[in-house]
Amino acid sequence: MTPARTRVLSLSALALASALAVSGCASTPAESAPATAAATEIEVTHAQGTTEVPVNPDKVITFDMASLDTLDALGVEVAGLPQQNVPEYLSEYADDKYLNAGTLFEPDYEAVNAAEPDLIIVANRSAEAYDELSKIAPTIDLTLDWENYLPSFRTNVETLGEIFEKDDEAATALDEIENKIAAAKKLTTDAGTGLIIMTNAGEINAFGSGSRFGWLHDELGLLPAIDDVDAATHGDPVSAEFILETNPDWLLVIDRDAAVGESGSTAEQVLDNEVIAGSTAWQNDQVMYLDSVPFYVVMSGLSAVNQMVDQITDGLG
């Protein structure tokens, strides 16, 4: 059940009061009933409270790439966003016609204020800016709950669908993803164990259930190769020896440097050593290099989740 609750503003009471105030005026069978006005605002419950948001806001600034992804998929235009590291599949939003609103972590408050937005969206990386941004315009925090990834993702999509009167489109898109997830679960059942790792500046971090990538275990059903991995945002530092000792059937790899455009050793180079080469995943050619843009940069959103589930399904298939 979505936490976004629509409050319909009715003109019925006003019309009735006006009718009673005018003497000698009686309704006749030919007169039509007072019309009910369409909702002009909805009350959105989000990660940092409840906010009154205009329906179909004209000027939207988002500090959340997942929300940009979803709005793009639903055919909703935005006015501004942080244009640093815009994903290739959303590259049109790097154009000068969109306001460059700062970075995901540091909004350009002056530019945002000057733009006079009707709605501002923040999420995981930009959540700390909520208080200041909410002084400028109605602001909602669509921070994703890693431990309830898919329910949280669905709620965010449904919330945006309701705000922009795209409920049907959102429901259809979510149904399609549900079908893909069901297909993926059939494959993970017999896939064996998996270990999710991220390479960053030559180092390796592992991720388990409840982490930012843990939904691959918790939601798609891939059996974790180890249970006690730290669920921190950037994972638990591990070594090549740890990977060999854990010995997963599948090694799922995210290259952070590639995601943020940093130079240095690629994930393939970091993992290419004799120790990891002795692992079951390596020997069976079951090392899956995940697309770091949807997995690390966008993290959710309709297009990103489609891409991520497709890659897991294709890789396991």
C-alpha positions in Angstrom: 0.0 0.0 0.0 1.5 3.3 -1.1 2.0 5.9 1.6 1.0 8.7 -0.8 -2.6 9.6 0.1 -4.7 11.8 -2.2 -6.8 14.4 -0.5 -9.6 15.4 -2.9 -10.7 19.0 -2.5 -14.5 19.1 -3.0 -16.6 22.1 -3.8 -19.8 20.4 -2.7 -20.0 22.0 0.7 -19.4 25.5 -0.8 -22.0 25.0 -3.4 -24.6 23.9 -0.9 -23.9 26.9 1.4 -24.3 29.3 -1.5 -27.6 27.7 -2.5 -29.0 28.1 1.0 -27.9 31.7 1.2 -29.9 32.7 -1.9 -33.6 33.1 -1.0 -36.3 31.8 -3.4 -33.8 29.7 -5.3 -34.9 26.0 -5.3 -33.3 23.2 -7.2 -35.3 21.6 -10.1 -34.9 18.2 -11.7 -33.2 19.9 -14.6 -30.4 21.2 -12.5 -27.2 19.2 -12.4 -25.5 18.2 -9.1 -22.5 20.3 -8.0 -19.3 19.1 -9.6 -16.4 17.8 -7.5 -13.2 19.5 -8.3 -10.2 17.4 -9.3 -7.5 17.0 -6.6 -5.0 19.9 -6.7 -2.7 18.5 -4.0 -1.7 15.2 -2.6 -0.2 14.4 0.8 2.9 12.4 0.4 4.4 10.4 3.3 8.1 9.9 2.7 11.4 9.1 4.6 11.5 12.5 6.4 7.8 13.2 7.1 4.7 14.3 5.2 4.6 16.9 2.5 1.7 18.6 0.6 2.6 18.3 -3.0 0.8 19.8 -6.0 -0.6 17.4 -8.5 1.3 17.5 -11.8 3.9 20.0 -10.6 5.1 22.1 -13.6 8.7 22.6 -12.5 10.5 19.7 -10.9 14.1 19.5 -9.7 15.4 16.1 -8.7 18.5 15.2 -6.7 17.8 11.5 -7.2 18.9 9.7 -10.3 16.4 6.9 -9.6 13.6 9.3 -9.6 14.9 10.9 -12.8 15.0 7.4 -14.3 11.4 6.7 -13.3 10.1 10.0 -14.4 11.8 9.6 -17.7 10.2 6.2 -18.1 6.8 7.6 -17.2 7.2 10.5 -19.7 7.4 13.2 -17.1 9.7 16.2 -17.8 12.0 17.7 -15.2 13.4 21.2 -15.0 16.7 20.5 -13.3 19.1 18.0 -11.8 22.8 17.5 -10.8 24.4 17.1 -14.2 27.6 15.5 -13.0 27.9 11.8 -14.0 24.5 11.6 -15.7 24.1 8.0 -17.0 24.6 7.5 -20.7 21.0 6.3 -21.2 19.8 9.5 -19.6 22.3 11.7 -21.3 19.7 14.0 -22.8 19.4 15.6 -19.3 23.0 16.8 -19.5 21.7 19.4 -22.0 21.9 23.1 -21.2 18.1 23.3 -21.4 18.0 21.7 -17.9 19.2 23.5 -14.8 22.4 22.2 -13.4 21.3 22.1 -9.8 24.7 21.3 -8.2 25.8 17.8 -7.2 24.0 14.9 -5.6 25.6 15.8 -2.3 25.8 19.6 -2.5 22.8 21.3 -4.1 23.3 24.8 -5.6 20.8 26.4 -3.3 20.9 29.8 -5.0 20.3 28.3 -8.4 17.5 26.1 -7.1 15.8 29.0 -5.4 16.0 31.2 -8.5 14.4 28.4 -10.5 11.2 28.6 -8.3 10.5 24.9 -8.5 7.1 23.4 -7.6 8.6 20.2 -6.3 12.1 19.0 -5.2 13.0 15.3 -4.8 15.9 14.0 -2.7 16.9 10.5 -1.8 19.8 8.5 -0.4 22.8 10.7 -1.4 21.0 14.0 -1.1 18.8 13.3 1.9 20.9 15.6 4.2 19.9 18.6 2.1 16.2 18.0 2.7 15.7 20.7 5.4 17.3 23.5 3.4 15.6 22.5 0.1 12.2 22.2 1.8 12.5 25.9 2.7 12.5 26.6 -1.1 9.7 24.4 -2.3 7.7 21.2 -1.3 10.4 18.5 -1.0 10.0 14.8 -0.7 12.7 12.3 0.4 12.4 9.0 -1.7 15.4 7.4 0.1 15.5 3.7 -0.7 15.3 1.2 2.1 18.1 -1.4 1.3 16.6 -4.0 3.6 13.2 -3.7 1.8 14.5 -3.0 -1.6 11.7 -4.0 -3.9 8.8 -2.8 -1.7 10.6 0.5 -1.2 11.2 0.7 -5.0 7.6 0.0 -5.7 6.4 2.6 -3.2 8.6 5.3 -4.8 7.4 4.5 -8.3 3.7 4.5 -7.2 4.2 7.8 -5.3 5.6 9.4 -8.4 2.9 7.9 -10.5 0.3 9.4 -8.2 1.9 12.8 -8.1 2.0 13.0 -11.9 -1.3 11.2 -12.5 0.6 8.3 -14.2 -0.9 5.6 -11.9 -1.8 3.2 -14.7 1.6 3.6 -16.5 3.4 3.0 -13.2 1.3 -0.1 -12.4 1.9 -1.6 -15.8 5.6 -1.0 -15.6 5.8 -2.6 -12.1 3.8 -5.6 -13.3 6.4 -6.2 -16.1 9.2 -6.0 -13.6 7.4 -8.5 -11.3 7.2 -10.9 -14.2 10.9 -10.6 -14.8 11.7 -11.1 -11.1 9.6 -14.2 -11.1 11.7 -15.6 -14.0 14.9 -14.6 -12.3 13.9 -16.4 -9.1 13.5 -19.7 -11.0 17.1 -19.4 -12.1 18.6 -18.5 -8.7 16.9 -21.5 -7.1 19.5 -23.9 -8.7 22.4 -21.4 -9.2 24.3 -22.2 -6.0 25.9 -19.6 -3.9 26.8 -16.0 -4.8 29.2 -13.4 -3.5 28.7 -9.7 -4.4 31.8 -7.6 -4.5 32.8 -4.1 -5.5 36.2 -3.0 -6.7 37.3 0.6 -5.8 40.8 2.1 -6.3 42.3 -1.4 -6.4 40.5 -2.6 -3.3 37.8 -5.2 -2.9 34.6 -4.9 -0.7 32.0 -7.6 -0.2 28.3 -7.0 0.3 25.7 -9.3 1.8 22.0 -9.4 2.7 20.6 -6.1 3.8 23.2 -4.1 2.0 22.7 -1.7 -1.0 23.2 -4.7 -3.3 21.7 -7.3 -0.9 18.4 -7.4 -2.8 20.1 -9.9 -5.2 20.0 -12.3 -2.2 17.0 -11.0 -0.3 14.6 -10.4 -3.2 15.9 -12.5 -6.2 16.8 -15.5 -4.0 20.5 -15.9 -4.8 21.9 -17.9 -1.9 24.7 -15.9 -0.1 28.1 -17.5 0.0 28.6 -16.1 3.5 26.1 -14.7 6.0 28.2 -12.3 8.1 29.2 -9.7 5.6 29.0 -6.1 7.0 26.0 -4.3 5.4 27.7 -1.0 5.4 27.2 1.4 2.4 30.6 0.6 1.0 30.8 -3.0 2.1 33.2 -5.0 4.1 36.9 -4.9 2.9 38.0 -8.3 1.9 41.0 -10.0 0.2 41.6 -12.3 -2.6 42.2 -15.0 0.0 38.7 -14.3 1.5 37.1 -14.9 -1.9 39.0 -18.2 -2.4 38.0 -19.3 1.1 34.4 -18.3 0.7 34.5 -20.0 -2.7 31.2 -18.9 -4.2 29.6 -20.6 -7.2 29.0 -17.1 -8.7 31.0 -13.9 -8.2 29.0 -10.8 -9.0 31.3 -7.8 -9.5 30.6 -4.0 -9.5 33.3 -1.6 -10.7 32.9 1.6 -8.7 35.7 3.4 -10.6 34.0 2.8 -13.9 30.7 4.0 -12.4 32.0 7.4 -11.3 34.5 7.9 -14.1 37.7 7.4 -12.0 40.9 6.1 -13.7 42.8 3.2 -12.3 42.7 -0.6 -12.4 39.5 -2.1 -13.8 37.6 -4.8 -11.9 38.9 -7.4 -14.3 42.5 -6.3 -13.6 41.9 -6.3 -9.8 40.5 -9.8 -9.8 43.0 -11.3 -12.3 45.3 -13.1 -9.9 46.3 -16.7 -9.0 44.4 -16.8 -5.8 41.0 -15.8 -7.1 41.7 -18.0 -10.2 41.5 -21.0 -7.9 37.9 -20.2 -6.9 34.9 -22.2 -8.2 33.3 -19.1 -9.8 36.5 -18.3 -11.7 37.2 -21.8 -12.8 33.6 -22.3 -14.0 33.6 -19.0 -15.8 30.9 -17.7 -13.5 32.2 -14.2 -12.8 29.5 -11.7 -13.7 30.6 -8.1 -14.2 27.5 -6.1 -13.5 26.7 -2.8 -15.2 27.9 -0.3 -12.6 25.6 2.5 -13.9 22.3 1.0 -12.9 23.7 -0.9 -9.9 25.8 1.8 -8.4 24.9 5.2 -9.8 21.1 4.9 -10.3 20.4 2.1 -7.8 16.7 1.9 -8.6 14.2 3.5 -11.0 12.1 1.7 -13.6 14.7 1.5 -16.3 17.5 0.7 -14.0 15.7 -2.2 -12.3 14.7 -3.6 -15.6 18.4 -3.5 -16.7 19.6 -5.1 -13.5 17.1 -7.9 -13.4 17.8 -8.6 -17.1 21.5 -8.8 -16.6 21.1 -11.3 -13.7 18.7 -13.4 -15.7 20.9 -13.4 -18.8 24.0 -14.2 -16.7 22.5 -17.1 -14.8 20.7 -18.4 -17.9 
